[in-house]
Amino acid sequence: MVDRIKDTFVSAGHTIYPSPIEGEIGKHPKVRLVSVVGVPDAAKGHAIYAEVVPVAGEQLKASELKQFLRGKLPAYNIPARIRIVKDIPLSPVGKALHRAVQDNFGKRQGAKR
């Protein structure tokens, strides 16, 4: 498994590598772009969180993606939270900015309080 060390995290005792999860989600025909990150979780240490941009004109639900991933990934690698978004912040070379996705999650959690 090759992932940047700062992108890996531990969830419920499992070391999680975002790249293979992003790869599997990206195989769904309605997915245009995906970013997977770890977010704080009181029970697990971190939970797997994915932001997904659908292909233009397509409707996509988190439940549809979770069903798609069953059997393709171990259960502990299926994101606990999936959010369908219009866009994901990208670097100048077109890669998802994972830190920005984590920050967006944190801002939404703070707004719920």
N, C-alpha and C positions, 0 to 999 in steps of 0.2 A: 504494500500500500504506500503510495507516495502522496503526501499532502503536506502543505506547509505546517510546521509544528504549531504555529499560533492558531491555525484553523481547527486543529483537533481538540476534542474535549471528552470528558468522561460523563456518561449518563448511566445511572444505576449499576456502576461497576464495569461498564463496557467502554472501551476506548472507541470513540466515534470519529470516523473519517468522512467529512462531508462530500468529497468528490464522487465516490461511487453512488451515494444517495442521489446527488444531483444528476449523475449520469442516467440512473434508472428513471427518475422523474422526467428527465429530458427526452426519454424515448416515447412518452405519451404523445399521440398525434396532435393533441390540442395545446401542447406546451411549447411556448416560444423561448422562455428564459426562466431560469430557476436559481435561487441562492439558498443554501442550507447553512444554518449556524446553530450554535448552542446558546440557550438562554437560561437564566437562573430558574431553578426549580427546587423548592424546599425538600421534596421527597427524594429526588433523583440526583441532586447536585446541579445537573443541567438537563434540559429537555431539548429534543430536536425540534427546531422551528424552520419551516420553509416558506419562502415567499415565491410565488409562481405567477408569471405573466403568461396569459393565454395567447394563442394565435389570434390575430385580428378577426373579429366576427364570430369567434367561438365562445360558447358558454362553458364554464368549467366549475366544478364543485370540489371542495376538499375531500368529501366522502368518495367521489369518483377516483381521485388520485390514490387514496388509501387502499381502495379495492384493487386498483391496478398494480400496486406495489406488493400486495399479498402474494407470497410464493416466489417473488423475485428478490426480495430482501429478507433477512432475518427480522422477526417481529420487533426486536429492540432497535432496528435501524429505520423503522417506519416513523416518519415525523409525528410527534404528538400533536403538533399544531401546524396547520397549513393555512396560509392566507393568500387569497387570490388578489393580485394588485395590478395596477395599470402599467407600472414601470418599476425597475430596480435600478438604483444608482450604479453607474458603470465607471470604470477607470478610463483614462484616455485610450487604452488599448482594447477596450470593450469587455473587460472582465468585471463580474459583479463585485461590488465593494462590500465585503462581508461585514466590516465594521459599521458601515452605514445602515445595513439591514438590522444589525443588533441594536443600534441607536434608535432606529425607527420603532422597534419592538418596545424598547424601554420607554420611549416617549408615550406610546399608546397605553402602556401599563400605568404610567404616572397619571395620565388623563382620566383613567377609570376610577382612580381613588377619590 
